[in-house]
Amino acid sequence: MLQADHGIHIMPAHNYMLDIGYTETQVMEMWLSVISAVRIPQQYGESDEPVDPLDITRLLVNRFVGENYEYRGMRSSE
């Protein structure tokens, strides 16, 4: 399972949040927020280490399709 959310990227939401009292910094933090999650069923092997969000897709492709991509984030030393 792969999931990501790009945060708030529409101006009406941006402006509404400013209107109700959020600061520009708070709005921009939400604007740029990204939530990523991956769950690999136990029968397919679990990761022993945290996976950088930049590498989630690479990990899944390498594991289930073939070793095609180098890791960019925390796992780059492997």
Biopython code that builds the backbone (N, CA, C, O; Angstrom):
import numpy as np
from Bio.PDB.StructureBuilder import StructureBuilder

atoms = [
    (1, "MET", "N", (0.848, -1.165, 0.000)),
    (1, "MET", "CA", (0.000, 0.000, 0.000)),
    (1, "MET", "C", (0.896, 1.232, 0.000)),
    (1, "MET", "O", (1.860, 1.302, 0.762)),
    (2, "LEU", "N", (0.589, 2.172, -0.829)),
    (2, "LEU", "CA", (1.342, 3.414, -0.919)),
    (2, "LEU", "C", (0.350, 4.562, -0.840)),
    (2, "LEU", "O", (-0.653, 4.573, -1.553)),
    (3, "GLN", "N", (0.628, 5.530, 0.028)),
    (3, "GLN", "CA", (-0.295, 6.637, 0.217)),
    (3, "GLN", "C", (0.508, 7.908, 0.395)),
    (3, "GLN", "O", (1.528, 7.911, 1.084)),
    (4, "ALA", "N", (0.057, 8.984, -0.216)),
    (4, "ALA", "CA", (0.692, 10.282, 0.005)),
    (4, "ALA", "C", (-0.339, 11.377, -0.169)),
    (4, "ALA", "O", (-1.285, 11.233, -0.944)),
    (5, "ASP", "N", (-0.161, 12.454, 0.539)),
    (5, "ASP", "CA", (-1.040, 13.613, 0.425)),
    (5, "ASP", "C", (-0.143, 14.834, 0.310)),
    (5, "ASP", "O", (0.789, 15.002, 1.097)),
    (6, "HIS", "N", (-0.416, 15.669, -0.646)),
    (6, "HIS", "CA", (0.460, 16.797, -0.946)),
    (6, "HIS", "C", (0.195, 18.029, -0.115)),
    (6, "HIS", "O", (0.832, 19.054, -0.358)),
    (7, "GLY", "N", (-0.697, 17.995, 0.842)),
    (7, "GLY", "CA", (-1.000, 19.164, 1.646)),
    (7, "GLY", "C", (-2.068, 20.025, 0.985)),
    (7, "GLY", "O", (-2.768, 19.572, 0.079)),
    (8, "ILE", "N", (-2.188, 21.259, 1.440)),
    (8, "ILE", "CA", (-3.228, 22.179, 0.949)),
    (8, "ILE", "C", (-2.650, 22.974, -0.217)),
    (8, "ILE", "O", (-1.691, 23.725, -0.043)),
    (9, "HIS", "N", (-3.226, 22.814, -1.391)),
    (9, "HIS", "CA", (-2.688, 23.497, -2.570)),
    (9, "HIS", "C", (-3.764, 24.238, -3.357)),
    (9, "HIS", "O", (-3.710, 24.303, -4.585)),
    (10, "ILE", "N", (-4.726, 24.787, -2.654)),
    (10, "ILE", "CA", (-5.715, 25.613, -3.350)),
    (10, "ILE", "C", (-5.815, 26.956, -2.624)),
    (10, "ILE", "O", (-5.859, 27.002, -1.395)),
    (11, "MET", "N", (-5.852, 28.026, -3.377)),
    (11, "MET", "CA", (-5.829, 29.365, -2.785)),
    (11, "MET", "C", (-7.034, 29.654, -1.902)),
    (11, "MET", "O", (-6.855, 30.306, -0.872)),
    (12, "PRO", "N", (-8.258, 29.215, -2.230)),
    (12, "PRO", "CA", (-9.368, 29.499, -1.311)),
    (12, "PRO", "C", (-9.122, 28.919, 0.095)),
    (12, "PRO", "O", (-9.448, 29.564, 1.091)),
    (13, "ALA", "N", (-8.558, 27.729, 0.178)),
    (13, "ALA", "CA", (-8.252, 27.141, 1.492)),
    (13, "ALA", "C", (-7.146, 27.947, 2.177)),
    (13, "ALA", "O", (-7.214, 28.215, 3.377)),
    (14, "HIS", "N", (-6.144, 28.324, 1.414)),
    (14, "HIS", "CA", (-5.039, 29.140, 1.935)),
    (14, "HIS", "C", (-5.597, 30.437, 2.532)),
    (14, "HIS", "O", (-5.290, 30.782, 3.673)),
    (15, "ASN", "N", (-6.400, 31.137, 1.768)),
    (15, "ASN", "CA", (-6.952, 32.421, 2.205)),
    (15, "ASN", "C", (-7.907, 32.247, 3.385)),
    (15, "ASN", "O", (-7.909, 33.072, 4.299)),
    (16, "TYR", "N", (-8.720, 31.185, 3.380)),
    (16, "TYR", "CA", (-9.645, 30.919, 4.487)),
    (16, "TYR", "C", (-8.861, 30.726, 5.788)),
    (16, "TYR", "O", (-9.239, 31.261, 6.830)),
    (17, "MET", "N", (-7.788, 29.974, 5.723)),
    (17, "MET", "CA", (-6.998, 29.722, 6.927)),
    (17, "MET", "C", (-6.388, 31.018, 7.468)),
    (17, "MET", "O", (-6.333, 31.215, 8.682)),
    (18, "LEU", "N", (-5.935, 31.893, 6.586)),
    (18, "LEU", "CA", (-5.437, 33.196, 7.025)),
    (18, "LEU", "C", (-6.563, 34.013, 7.659)),
    (18, "LEU", "O", (-6.364, 34.677, 8.677)),
    (19, "ASP", "N", (-7.745, 33.956, 7.046)),
    (19, "ASP", "CA", (-8.891, 34.713, 7.553)),
    (19, "ASP", "C", (-9.331, 34.271, 8.947)),
    (19, "ASP", "O", (-9.818, 35.089, 9.727)),
    (20, "ILE", "N", (-9.164, 32.991, 9.267)),
    (20, "ILE", "CA", (-9.614, 32.518, 10.580)),
    (20, "ILE", "C", (-8.505, 32.554, 11.635)),
    (20, "ILE", "O", (-8.700, 32.081, 12.754)),
    (21, "GLY", "N", (-7.342, 33.115, 11.280)),
    (21, "GLY", "CA", (-6.339, 33.374, 12.292)),
    (21, "GLY", "C", (-5.040, 32.603, 12.223)),
    (21, "GLY", "O", (-4.153, 32.824, 13.047)),
    (22, "TYR", "N", (-4.900, 31.694, 11.252)),
    (22, "TYR", "CA", (-3.610, 31.019, 11.105)),
    (22, "TYR", "C", (-2.590, 32.018, 10.568)),
    (22, "TYR", "O", (-2.939, 32.913, 9.799)),
    (23, "THR", "N", (-1.341, 31.867, 10.969)),
    (23, "THR", "CA", (-0.290, 32.731, 10.442)),
    (23, "THR", "C", (0.141, 32.205, 9.068)),
    (23, "THR", "O", (-0.143, 31.063, 8.706)),
    (24, "GLU", "N", (0.821, 33.050, 8.326)),
    (24, "GLU", "CA", (1.336, 32.640, 7.013)),
    (24, "GLU", "C", (2.284, 31.447, 7.163)),
    (24, "GLU", "O", (2.273, 30.538, 6.333)),
    (25, "THR", "N", (3.106, 31.449, 8.222)),
    (25, "THR", "CA", (4.029, 30.336, 8.467)),
    (25, "THR", "C", (3.266, 29.041, 8.700)),
    (25, "THR", "O", (3.623, 28.005, 8.139)),
    (26, "GLN", "N", (2.209, 29.086, 9.529)),
    (26, "GLN", "CA", (1.403, 27.884, 9.779)),
    (26, "GLN", "C", (0.740, 27.382, 8.496)),
    (26, "GLN", "O", (0.706, 26.179, 8.240)),
    (27, "VAL", "N", (0.224, 28.293, 7.704)),
    (27, "VAL", "CA", (-0.422, 27.907, 6.452)),
    (27, "VAL", "C", (0.596, 27.269, 5.513)),
    (27, "VAL", "O", (0.304, 26.251, 4.886)),
    (28, "MET", "N", (1.784, 27.853, 5.411)),
    (28, "MET", "CA", (2.800, 27.298, 4.515)),
    (28, "MET", "C", (3.300, 25.938, 4.986)),
    (28, "MET", "O", (3.645, 25.089, 4.164)),
    (29, "GLU", "N", (3.345, 25.718, 6.315)),
    (29, "GLU", "CA", (3.711, 24.397, 6.816)),
    (29, "GLU", "C", (2.695, 23.358, 6.359)),
    (29, "GLU", "O", (3.072, 22.254, 5.967)),
    (30, "MET", "N", (1.414, 23.699, 6.406)),
    (30, "MET", "CA", (0.380, 22.772, 5.932)),
    (30, "MET", "C", (0.408, 22.665, 4.411)),
    (30, "MET", "O", (0.147, 21.596, 3.858)),
    (31, "TRP", "N", (0.719, 23.753, 3.743)),
    (31, "TRP", "CA", (0.782, 23.788, 2.285)),
    (31, "TRP", "C", (1.833, 22.800, 1.776)),
    (31, "TRP", "O", (1.640, 22.136, 0.757)),
    (32, "LEU", "N", (2.943, 22.718, 2.504)),
    (32, "LEU", "CA", (4.058, 21.891, 2.070)),
    (32, "LEU", "C", (4.116, 20.518, 2.745)),
    (32, "LEU", "O", (5.014, 19.723, 2.468)),
    (33, "SER", "N", (3.163, 20.247, 3.624)),
    (33, "SER", "CA", (3.173, 18.975, 4.352)),
    (33, "SER", "C", (2.903, 17.802, 3.421)),
    (33, "SER", "O", (2.092, 17.890, 2.498)),
    (34, "VAL", "N", (3.592, 16.714, 3.681)),
    (34, "VAL", "CA", (3.385, 15.487, 2.923)),
    (34, "VAL", "C", (3.285, 14.340, 3.917)),
    (34, "VAL", "O", (4.128, 14.205, 4.803)),
    (35, "ILE", "N", (2.263, 13.522, 3.770)),
    (35, "ILE", "CA", (2.098, 12.344, 4.604)),
    (35, "ILE", "C", (2.321, 11.140, 3.709)),
    (35, "ILE", "O", (1.679, 11.008, 2.667)),
    (36, "SER", "N", (3.216, 10.274, 4.105)),
    (36, "SER", "CA", (3.488, 9.071, 3.331)),
    (36, "SER", "C", (3.465, 7.865, 4.254)),
    (36, "SER", "O", (3.915, 7.938, 5.398)),
    (37, "ALA", "N", (2.942, 6.760, 3.754)),
    (37, "ALA", "CA", (2.915, 5.533, 4.546)),
    (37, "ALA", "C", (3.009, 4.334, 3.618)),
    (37, "ALA", "O", (2.519, 4.359, 2.489)),
    (38, "VAL", "N", (3.643, 3.295, 4.113)),
    (38, "VAL", "CA", (3.705, 2.054, 3.356)),
    (38, "VAL", "C", (3.588, 0.907, 4.348)),
    (38, "VAL", "O", (4.184, 0.947, 5.425)),
    (39, "ARG", "N", (2.829, -0.102, 3.989)),
    (39, "ARG", "CA", (2.737, -1.314, 4.783)),
    (39, "ARG", "C", (2.981, -2.481, 3.844)),
    (39, "ARG", "O", (2.233, -2.695, 2.890)),
    (40, "ILE", "N", (4.017, -3.218, 4.121)),
    (40, "ILE", "CA", (4.325, -4.400, 3.326)),
    (40, "ILE", "C", (3.896, -5.598, 4.160)),
    (40, "ILE", "O", (4.410, -5.785, 5.263)),
    (41, "PRO", "N", (2.970, -6.414, 3.667)),
    (41, "PRO", "CA", (2.532, -7.580, 4.440)),
    (41, "PRO", "C", (3.717, -8.450, 4.850)),
    (41, "PRO", "O", (4.687, -8.597, 4.106)),
    (42, "GLN", "N", (3.620, -9.017, 6.038)),
    (42, "GLN", "CA", (4.719, -9.776, 6.633)),
    (42, "GLN", "C", (5.240, -10.870, 5.698)),
    (42, "GLN", "O", (6.443, -11.129, 5.671)),
    (43, "GLN", "N", (4.362, -11.511, 4.940)),
    (43, "GLN", "CA", (4.807, -12.597, 4.062)),
    (43, "GLN", "C", (5.713, -12.099, 2.934)),
    (43, "GLN", "O", (6.368, -12.910, 2.280)),
    (44, "TYR", "N", (5.767, -10.781, 2.689)),
    (44, "TYR", "CA", (6.639, -10.231, 1.649)),
    (44, "TYR", "C", (7.909, -9.625, 2.230)),
    (44, "TYR", "O", (8.709, -9.052, 1.490)),
    (45, "GLY", "N", (8.105, -9.737, 3.518)),
    (45, "GLY", "CA", (9.312, -9.220, 4.172)),
    (45, "GLY", "C", (9.130, -7.793, 4.644)),
    (45, "GLY", "O", (8.631, -6.933, 3.918)),
    (46, "GLU", "N", (9.542, -7.567, 5.862)),
    (46, "GLU", "CA", (9.425, -6.235, 6.444)),
    (46, "GLU", "C", (10.757, -5.517, 6.367)),
    (46, "GLU", "O", (11.810, -6.152, 6.306)),
    (47, "SER", "N", (10.712, -4.200, 6.370)),
    (47, "SER", "CA", (11.936, -3.404, 6.376)),
    (47, "SER", "C", (12.471, -3.339, 7.800)),
    (47, "SER", "O", (11.701, -3.135, 8.739)),
    (48, "ASP", "N", (13.759, -3.509, 7.970)),
    (48, "ASP", "CA", (14.382, -3.443, 9.287)),
    (48, "ASP", "C", (14.635, -2.005, 9.731)),
    (48, "ASP", "O", (14.860, -1.748, 10.914)),
    (49, "GLU", "N", (14.598, -1.078, 8.795)),
    (49, "GLU", "CA", (14.919, 0.317, 9.082)),
    (49, "GLU", "C", (13.802, 1.228, 8.581)),
    (49, "GLU", "O", (13.019, 0.841, 7.713)),
    (50, "PRO", "N", (13.731, 2.455, 9.137)),
    (50, "PRO", "CA", (12.775, 3.421, 8.586)),
    (50, "PRO", "C", (13.122, 3.707, 7.123)),
    (50, "PRO", "O", (14.287, 3.649, 6.729)),
    (51, "VAL", "N", (12.119, 4.009, 6.343)),
    (51, "VAL", "CA", (12.324, 4.296, 4.927)),
    (51, "VAL", "C", (12.027, 5.769, 4.684)),
    (51, "VAL", "O", (10.963, 6.265, 5.057)),
    (52, "ASP", "N", (12.962, 6.458, 4.064)),
    (52, "ASP", "CA", (12.757, 7.855, 3.698)),
    (52, "ASP", "C", (11.586, 7.924, 2.717)),
    (52, "ASP", "O", (11.507, 7.097, 1.810)),
    (53, "PRO", "N", (10.678, 8.886, 2.875)),
    (53, "PRO", "CA", (9.556, 8.990, 1.941)),
    (53, "PRO", "C", (9.976, 9.055, 0.471)),
    (53, "PRO", "O", (9.237, 8.610, -0.407)),
    (54, "LEU", "N", (11.167, 9.612, 0.203)),
    (54, "LEU", "CA", (11.656, 9.656, -1.177)),
    (54, "LEU", "C", (11.908, 8.265, -1.739)),
    (54, "LEU", "O", (11.935, 8.079, -2.955)),
    (55, "ASP", "N", (12.091, 7.294, -0.861)),
    (55, "ASP", "CA", (12.469, 5.955, -1.304)),
    (55, "ASP", "C", (11.348, 4.926, -1.256)),
    (55, "ASP", "O", (11.578, 3.769, -1.608)),
    (56, "ILE", "N", (10.145, 5.302, -0.833)),
    (56, "ILE", "CA", (9.070, 4.318, -0.702)),
    (56, "ILE", "C", (8.768, 3.647, -2.039)),
    (56, "ILE", "O", (8.721, 2.419, -2.115)),
    (57, "THR", "N", (8.565, 4.422, -3.076)),
    (57, "THR", "CA", (8.269, 3.834, -4.381)),
    (57, "THR", "C", (9.441, 3.007, -4.881)),
    (57, "THR", "O", (9.242, 1.920, -5.423)),
    (58, "ARG", "N", (10.660, 3.505, -4.707)),
    (58, "ARG", "CA", (11.858, 2.772, -5.131)),
    (58, "ARG", "C", (11.957, 1.431, -4.403)),
    (58, "ARG", "O", (12.266, 0.411, -5.020)),
    (59, "LEU", "N", (11.695, 1.430, -3.084)),
    (59, "LEU", "CA", (11.747, 0.191, -2.310)),
    (59, "LEU", "C", (10.740, -0.819, -2.851)),
    (59, "LEU", "O", (11.071, -1.991, -3.031)),
    (60, "LEU", "N", (9.516, -0.373, -3.110)),
    (60, "LEU", "CA", (8.481, -1.284, -3.605)),
    (60, "LEU", "C", (8.826, -1.826, -4.993)),
    (60, "LEU", "O", (8.663, -3.019, -5.252)),
    (61, "VAL", "N", (9.298, -0.960, -5.878)),
    (61, "VAL", "CA", (9.675, -1.422, -7.221)),
    (61, "VAL", "C", (10.845, -2.394, -7.124)),
    (61, "VAL", "O", (10.816, -3.457, -7.745)),
    (62, "ASN", "N", (11.878, -2.042, -6.348)),
    (62, "ASN", "CA", (13.038, -2.925, -6.218)),
    (62, "ASN", "C", (12.650, -4.276, -5.635)),
    (62, "ASN", "O", (13.172, -5.307, -6.060)),
    (63, "ARG", "N", (11.748, -4.282, -4.675)),
    (63, "ARG", "CA", (11.377, -5.517, -4.007)),
    (63, "ARG", "C", (10.470, -6.392, -4.879)),
    (63, "ARG", "O", (10.625, -7.613, -4.889)),
    (64, "PHE", "N", (9.532, -5.789, -5.608)),
    (64, "PHE", "CA", (8.520, -6.573, -6.300)),
    (64, "PHE", "C", (8.668, -6.633, -7.819)),
    (64, "PHE", "O", (8.042, -7.474, -8.464)),
    (65, "VAL", "N", (9.491, -5.747, -8.402)),
    (65, "VAL", "CA", (9.654, -5.735, -9.849)),
    (65, "VAL", "C", (11.077, -6.145, -10.233)),
    (65, "VAL", "O", (11.269, -6.961, -11.135)),
    (66, "GLY", "N", (12.048, -5.590, -9.563)),
    (66, "GLY", "CA", (13.457, -5.885, -9.853)),
    (66, "GLY", "C", (14.328, -4.759, -9.359)),
    (66, "GLY", "O", (13.878, -3.617, -9.270)),
    (67, "GLU", "N", (15.562, -5.061, -9.037)),
    (67, "GLU", "CA", (16.503, -4.059, -8.515)),
    (67, "GLU", "C", (16.865, -3.070, -9.617)),
    (67, "GLU", "O", (17.811, -3.293, -10.371)),
    (68, "ASN", "N", (16.116, -1.987, -9.706)),
    (68, "ASN", "CA", (16.318, -1.007, -10.768)),
    (68, "ASN", "C", (16.723, 0.373, -10.271)),
    (68, "ASN", "O", (17.275, 1.163, -11.037)),
    (69, "TYR", "N", (16.460, 0.681, -8.995)),
    (69, "TYR", "CA", (16.625, 2.050, -8.527)),
    (69, "TYR", "C", (17.491, 2.116, -7.282)),
    (69, "TYR", "O", (17.340, 1.305, -6.368)),
    (70, "GLU", "N", (18.406, 3.091, -7.246)),
    (70, "GLU", "CA", (19.205, 3.351, -6.050)),
    (70, "GLU", "C", (18.356, 4.159, -5.081)),
    (70, "GLU", "O", (17.513, 4.954, -5.496)),
    (71, "TYR", "N", (18.581, 3.952, -3.788)),
    (71, "TYR", "CA", (17.871, 4.724, -2.776)),
    (71, "TYR", "C", (18.501, 6.099, -2.652)),
    (71, "TYR", "O", (19.714, 6.252, -2.797)),
    (72, "ARG", "N", (17.660, 7.112, -2.380)),
    (72, "ARG", "CA", (18.133, 8.487, -2.303)),
    (72, "ARG", "C", (18.234, 8.989, -0.870)),
    (72, "ARG", "O", (19.066, 9.849, -0.579)),
    (73, "GLY", "N", (17.412, 8.475, 0.025)),
    (73, "GLY", "CA", (17.333, 9.014, 1.370)),
    (73, "GLY", "C", (18.148, 8.254, 2.384)),
    (73, "GLY", "O", (19.330, 7.985, 2.168)),
    (74, "MET", "N", (17.514, 7.902, 3.506)),
    (74, "MET", "CA", (18.182, 7.268, 4.647)),
    (74, "MET", "C", (18.839, 5.964, 4.299)),
    (74, "MET", "O", (19.847, 5.613, 4.912)),
    (75, "ARG", "N", (18.313, 5.221, 3.335)),
    (75, "ARG", "CA", (18.831, 3.894, 3.018)),
    (75, "ARG", "C", (19.904, 3.944, 1.940)),
    (75, "ARG", "O", (20.286, 2.898, 1.416)),
    (76, "SER", "N", (20.399, 5.118, 1.594)),
    (76, "SER", "CA", (21.338, 5.251, 0.473)),
    (76, "SER", "C", (22.649, 4.515, 0.689)),
    (76, "SER", "O", (23.373, 4.268, -0.275)),
    (77, "SER", "N", (22.977, 4.157, 1.927)),
    (77, "SER", "CA", (24.232, 3.457, 2.186)),
    (77, "SER", "C", (24.148, 1.963, 1.907)),
    (77, "SER", "O", (25.168, 1.274, 1.932)),
    (78, "GLU", "N", (22.938, 1.446, 1.639)),
    (78, "GLU", "CA", (22.770, 0.006, 1.391)),
    (78, "GLU", "C", (23.224, -0.356, -0.001)),
    (78, "GLU", "O", (23.157, -1.523, -0.388)),
]
sb = StructureBuilder()
sb.init_structure("model")
sb.init_model(0)
sb.init_chain("A")
sb.init_seg("    ")
for serial, (resi, resn, name, xyz) in enumerate(atoms, 1):
    if name == "N":
        sb.init_residue(resn, " ", resi, " ")
    sb.init_atom(name, np.array(xyz, "f"), 0.0, 1.0, " ", f" {name:<3s}", serial, name[0])
structure = sb.get_structure()
